[in-house]
């Protein structure tokens, strides 16, 4: 007997990656805001170490821009203007499937119903799913920003399992974040296949560790 009856996936960094030119996007935001360019995109991403605030995305970006401005001795920058511009120039359609994603989705569909559980807001994440051409493959899509709690809280995972009407211990969750995907899914009772990339597992103990989605079909067939 196959080890699972259903599969749920994380989206960003698990099924897809962003393809937008981050340097061009960063420069465009400052130009649109009428402010001189300060720092580099990498500095902003590092400054945005906390999880995104989907209730106040402009404030979230503005805090990061303010940190970069301070690091570069430019406290005069209109951080809110840059943050608004940055949000407007991000293209959620600029995404592509990660290697092995198509085969992983096909193998998951052969196993049983599949779902996606993502922390992002519905308007942005649904756009990505549509751009990827995979939105119709999921029996449920849980947009945790629309719930009272986001990953790593158990609510998004519990919602997905309830929607699929399957036993939680027979539902495999596939995700790339230890702190959000592995921790949240395991706390909700789901076994996890962790897409590790270059990360170390630390104190976490996912049931499966995979380097790519190409390894998932064997797990679903009970061969790993």
N, C-alpha and C positions, 0 to 999 in steps of 0.2 A: 504494500500500500504506500502511496506517495505520502511524504511526511507532512504536507500542508494542504489545506483546502482553499486558501485564499492568500493573496499577497498585497501588501500596501507599500507604496514608495514615497519617499521624500522627493522634492522636485529639484530645487537649485543645488547644484553640486553633486547630485545623485543621478538624475535623468538628463539634466541639461546643463549647459554652460553659457555664459553671456559672450557674445561675439562683438559687441560694440567697441569701437576704439576708445579706450578710457582716457587717453591723453587728449584726443580731439574733443571728447565730451567735456572734460575738465576745463579746457581752454574756452570752449563755447559758453560754458556757464559764466565764467568771469567776464567774457566779452558781452554777453547778454545783460549782465548786471551792471555793466559800465564800470567795472573795477579792474585794476591792474592784476595780472596773474601773480598768484602767491603760492609757492610750493609746488609739489608734484602730487599726482593722484595717489601714489603709494602712501604719502604722508597722511592724506585724508583718510584712506581706508584704515590705517593704523590708529588714527585718532577716533575712529568710529568702532571702538573695541566692544562697546556694549551692544546688546541685541537691538535691532531697529524698533523705534516707537511708531507703530502703525497708526496710532491716534494723533500723533504730531510729527509727521515725517519732515516738515520744514524745520521744526525746532531741533530734531535729531541731527539733520545735516548742518544746521547753523552752529550747533555745539562743536561739531568736528571742524568746521571752517574756522571757528574762533580759536581753536587750539592750534591749527596750522598757522593762522595769522599771528598768534602770539609767539610761536616758535621762530617766525621770520621777522619779528619786530615791526609788524604792521597792524597795530590795534585799531587803526582808522578804517579798516575794511568794513563795508556794510555786509555783515555775515548773513543777515536775513535775506537780503537781495540775492546774494550768491546762492544761498540754499534754495530759494524759490526757483532760480534759474536752473540749478543743478537738477532739481526734481523734474522740471519741465523738459530737459534735454535727454533724460534717460529713456531709451527706447526698449520697452519690454518685448517688442517683436524681434529684437536682435538676439536670438538664442539659437542654439543648435543642440541636437542630441549628443550625449557623450558616447564614446565607442562602446559597443555592445548593448546599448539601450534597446534597440529594435528587437534583437534576439531575446533579451531579458523580458521585455513586455510580452512577446509571443509565448515564451515559456510560461510566464505567469498566467496568461490567459488560458493556456491549456490546463493549468492546475486548477483554476476556479475563478471566481470573481476577483477583480483587482480594484484597488483604490489608490488615491494620492492624498497625502496629508502634508500640507505646507503651512508655514506660519504667515505667509504673506496675505495681503488683502485680496479679495476675490477679483476686483477689477484688474489688478496687475497680473496676478497669477493665471487667471483664465486667459488673458491675452497671450501669455507665454504658451500655454497648452494648445491654444488655437494656432499660434504661429508654428509650433512644432508638428501640428497635424495629428495629435494623439488624444485630443480631448474626448473623443467618442469611445476610447478604449477602456475608460474607467466607469465602473458601476457607481462609484461615489468619489467626489472630490471635496475634501474637508479643508476649508480656508480658515485656519485657526484665528486669524485676526478678526473674524466675524463672531467668534465665540467669546465666552467670558474669560477663558484661559488659553494660552498658547503653549506649544512645546517649550520646555520639557514637562509641563503639566500633563496629566493623563487624559484630560478631557478630549483633546482632538483624536487621540488613538481610540478611546472608548466610543466616540461618535462614529468613526470609520468602521469599527467592528460591528456596531449595532446596525449601521446602514447595510453592511454586507450580509448580516444575519449568519455569522459563522462563529465557531468557538474561538475564543481569544488565543488559546494555546496552539491552535491549528492555523493561525494567521501569521505569516512571516512579514516582518517589517524590514525594509531596505533603506538605509540612510547613511550619510557621510559624516554626520556630526556626533561625536561622543556625548557632548554635554546636552544636546537637544534630542537627537534621534535615538541613540542607544539608551540614554538614561530615561527618557520619557516612555519609550516603547516597553522597556523591561519593567518599569514601574507599573505600567498598565497590564502587564502579564503577557506581552507578545515576545516571541523569540525574534532575534535580530540578526540580520546580515549586515555587517558594517563595511562600507566601502572606504578603505583606510587611507588611500592616497599615500602621502609621506608621513602621516601622523603615527605616533606611538599610542598604544591603547591605555597606558598608564594603569590606573586602578580599575578601569572598566573591564567587563568580561562578556563581550558579545558572543552569542552562540556560534556565529560564523564570521570570519574575517576574509574579505575578498579584495584583491587588488584592482579588479575591474568588473563591470557588469557581465562580461563574458563568462565569468565563473558561476553566475547564478543558475543557469539552466541545469547544471549538474546537481546543485543543491536541491533544486525542486524535483529532480528525478530520484532523489535519495541516494546519490552516488558520492556524496561528500559529507 
